[in-house]
């Protein structure tokens, strides 16, 4: 299925699922406890995202200080940002997915899966032989310097 269609379906079906879950949970525990649960998960999620985000930032800084690229830490930061957005969205399904992204083993597994499918090519952009970056042609040759004595 085309990615655009998947995104469209997600934006259509996830809110419907959230409304359904809120109504079902509200009918079992009541409206006020349901609202408190939604607000509580958002507050707890914001706290956890903040603490894990700061820890990730410290690890990224340590990687940079060691002269290494903080690839995992950047990916982890993106997942934490995504988790935070899901946790701040009212609803139980988005909260569950957001809390899943807060688990470090899952983040490592997702990173490993994605990293195994990516090919990294080191080096800068390539140019045709004999040209420079500004399009000028390079002429190879030899020379000697004849300075007067």
PyMOL commands that set and color helices and strands:
alter all, ss='L'
color gray80, all
select helices_A, chain A and resi 3-29+31-65+71-88+92-101+104-115
alter helices_A, ss='H'
color red, helices_A
deselect
rebuild
show_as cartoon
